Amino acid sequence: MKEYSIIIYGRGGQGAKTLAQIIAEAGMIEGFNIQAFPEYGPERRGAPVRSFVRLSKQKIRKHYPVTHPDYLIIMDEDLLETNKEICKYKCPIIINSKKTKTHFKTYKNAYVIDASKIATELIKINSPNIVLVGVFLKIFKKIKPENVKQIIKEEFTNKNKKHVIEPNYKCLDKGYNYF
């Protein structure tokens, strides 16, 4: 049985850790065994961060960062310049960028979306993570959007922020239906 692995490249404050957690929790609803964990450098807003996700129908025995991802999610396109190891991966890559796909010729399996713009329009903050989850779900095809919506509802209800549930649903749907 295949284990699926994801590396998320982001900056502190963009929601890379939350993005990983949402994918993992939605995968758990689908019956996957899960791992989701961040790797931090200097812990400050804007500093580069990576988060990792593993999904498997079998027990996950690995306890180290993902080294051969099946999917990449890039929350800030500038991280492509500073992380040259990204070029070696041949897996599908989701890039949050204002630029078009033609700008990213190096990445043959690139899905480019201005998730920051969508998030800013719908939830009034530059937090592209839910939009990027939507794109991931569309490509991955093994987790239903309804599972992510359940997690969004629980998370924001627990934080007493019910007013942001619907806008986040719209972010998820925009990402999911973009491609």
C-alpha positions as CSV (number, residue, x, y, z in Angstrom):
1,M,0.0,0.0,0.0
2,K,1.3,3.4,-1.0
3,E,2.3,6.0,1.5
4,Y,1.7,9.6,0.4
5,S,4.1,12.3,1.5
6,I,3.9,16.1,1.2
7,I,6.3,18.9,1.9
8,I,4.9,22.4,2.5
9,Y,7.3,25.3,2.1
10,G,6.1,28.6,3.7
11,R,7.0,31.5,5.9
12,G,6.3,31.9,9.5
13,G,2.8,33.2,9.9
14,Q,1.4,32.0,6.6
15,G,-0.2,28.9,8.0
16,A,2.1,26.1,6.8
17,K,1.7,24.2,10.0
18,T,-2.1,24.6,9.9
19,L,-2.2,23.5,6.2
20,A,-0.3,20.3,7.1
21,Q,-2.6,19.7,10.1
22,I,-5.8,20.2,8.0
23,I,-4.6,17.8,5.3
24,A,-3.7,15.2,7.9
25,E,-6.9,15.5,9.9
26,A,-9.0,15.2,6.7
27,G,-7.0,12.2,5.7
28,M,-7.7,10.6,9.1
29,I,-11.4,11.0,8.4
30,E,-10.8,9.1,5.2
31,G,-9.2,6.2,7.1
32,F,-5.5,7.1,6.6
33,N,-2.9,6.8,9.3
34,I,-1.3,10.3,9.6
35,Q,1.7,12.3,10.5
36,A,1.9,16.1,10.3
37,F,4.7,18.1,11.8
38,P,6.6,21.4,11.2
39,E,10.3,22.1,11.0
40,Y,11.3,25.5,12.0
41,G,14.4,27.6,11.5
42,P,14.6,30.8,13.4
43,E,11.2,31.2,14.9
44,R,10.0,34.5,13.7
45,R,7.3,35.8,11.4
46,G,8.4,35.6,7.8
47,A,11.2,33.1,8.4
48,P,11.2,30.1,6.1
49,V,9.4,27.0,7.5
50,R,8.6,23.6,6.3
51,S,5.9,21.3,7.3
52,F,5.5,17.6,6.5
53,V,2.6,15.3,6.0
54,R,2.4,11.5,5.6
55,L,-0.8,9.6,4.8
56,S,-0.9,5.8,4.7
57,K,-3.4,3.0,5.1
58,Q,-0.7,1.2,7.0
59,K,1.0,2.1,10.2
60,I,3.6,4.9,9.7
61,R,6.9,3.9,11.2
62,K,9.0,6.8,9.9
63,H,9.7,9.6,12.3
64,Y,11.9,12.0,10.3
65,P,11.2,14.8,7.7
66,V,10.0,13.8,4.3
67,T,12.8,13.4,1.8
68,H,11.0,12.1,-1.3
69,P,7.7,13.9,-1.5
70,D,4.8,12.9,-3.7
71,Y,3.5,16.5,-3.6
72,L,4.9,19.9,-2.9
73,I,3.0,23.0,-1.8
74,I,4.8,26.3,-2.0
75,M,3.1,29.1,0.0
76,D,5.6,31.8,-1.1
77,E,7.1,31.7,-4.6
78,D,10.3,33.4,-3.4
79,L,11.1,30.2,-1.5
80,L,11.8,28.5,-4.9
81,E,14.8,30.8,-5.3
82,T,16.2,30.1,-1.8
83,N,15.5,26.3,-1.7
84,K,17.3,24.9,-4.7
85,E,16.6,21.3,-3.6
86,I,13.0,21.9,-4.7
87,C,14.1,21.6,-8.3
88,K,15.2,18.0,-7.9
89,Y,11.6,16.8,-7.1
90,K,9.6,15.7,-10.1
91,C,6.3,15.5,-8.3
92,P,3.2,17.8,-8.7
93,I,3.9,21.2,-7.2
94,I,1.3,23.7,-6.1
95,I,2.7,27.3,-6.2
96,N,1.1,30.3,-4.6
97,S,2.0,33.1,-7.0
98,K,0.7,36.1,-8.9
99,K,2.7,34.9,-11.9
100,T,1.4,32.5,-14.6
101,K,2.5,28.9,-15.1
102,T,4.7,29.8,-18.0
103,H,7.0,31.6,-15.5
104,F,7.7,28.3,-13.8
105,K,8.9,26.3,-16.8
106,T,11.3,24.3,-14.6
107,Y,8.4,22.6,-12.9
108,K,6.6,20.4,-15.4
109,N,3.8,19.4,-12.9
110,A,3.1,22.9,-11.6
111,Y,-0.3,24.2,-10.5
112,V,0.0,27.9,-10.1
113,I,-2.7,29.9,-8.3
114,D,-2.8,33.3,-6.6
115,A,-4.1,31.9,-3.4
116,S,-3.1,35.0,-1.5
117,K,-5.3,37.2,-3.6
118,I,-8.3,34.8,-3.2
119,A,-7.8,34.6,0.5
120,T,-7.5,38.4,0.9
121,E,-10.7,38.9,-1.1
122,L,-12.7,36.3,0.8
123,I,-11.3,36.3,4.4
124,K,-9.7,39.8,4.3
125,I,-6.2,38.5,5.3
126,N,-3.3,37.0,3.3
127,S,-3.7,33.5,4.6
128,P,-3.5,31.3,1.5
129,N,-3.5,27.9,3.3
130,I,-7.2,26.9,2.8
131,V,-7.1,27.9,-0.9
132,L,-4.0,25.7,-1.3
133,V,-5.7,22.8,0.6
134,G,-8.5,23.0,-2.0
135,V,-6.0,22.7,-4.9
136,F,-4.3,19.8,-3.2
137,L,-7.6,18.0,-2.7
138,K,-8.4,18.3,-6.4
139,I,-5.0,16.9,-7.4
140,F,-4.8,14.2,-4.7
141,K,-8.4,12.9,-5.2
142,K,-8.3,10.7,-2.1
143,I,-9.7,13.2,0.5
144,K,-13.2,14.8,0.1
145,P,-13.7,18.5,0.5
146,E,-16.5,17.8,3.0
147,N,-13.9,16.4,5.4
148,V,-11.9,19.6,5.3
149,K,-15.1,21.6,5.8
150,Q,-15.9,19.5,8.9
151,I,-12.4,20.4,10.3
152,I,-12.8,24.1,9.5
153,K,-16.2,24.2,11.2
154,E,-14.9,22.4,14.3
155,E,-11.7,24.5,14.5
156,F,-13.4,27.9,14.2
157,T,-16.3,26.9,16.4
158,N,-13.9,26.0,19.1
159,K,-12.1,29.3,18.7
160,N,-15.4,31.2,18.8
161,K,-14.9,32.5,15.3
162,K,-18.0,31.1,13.5
163,H,-18.1,34.2,11.3
164,V,-15.1,33.0,9.3
165,I,-16.4,29.5,8.6
166,E,-18.3,30.4,5.4
167,P,-15.5,32.5,4.0
168,N,-13.1,29.7,4.6
169,Y,-15.5,27.3,2.8
170,K,-15.4,29.6,-0.1
171,C,-11.6,29.7,-0.1
172,L,-11.6,25.9,-0.1
173,D,-14.1,25.7,-3.0
174,K,-12.2,28.4,-5.0
175,G,-9.0,26.4,-4.7
176,Y,-10.7,23.1,-5.4
177,N,-12.5,24.4,-8.5
178,Y,-9.6,26.5,-9.9
179,F,-8.1,23.7,-12.1
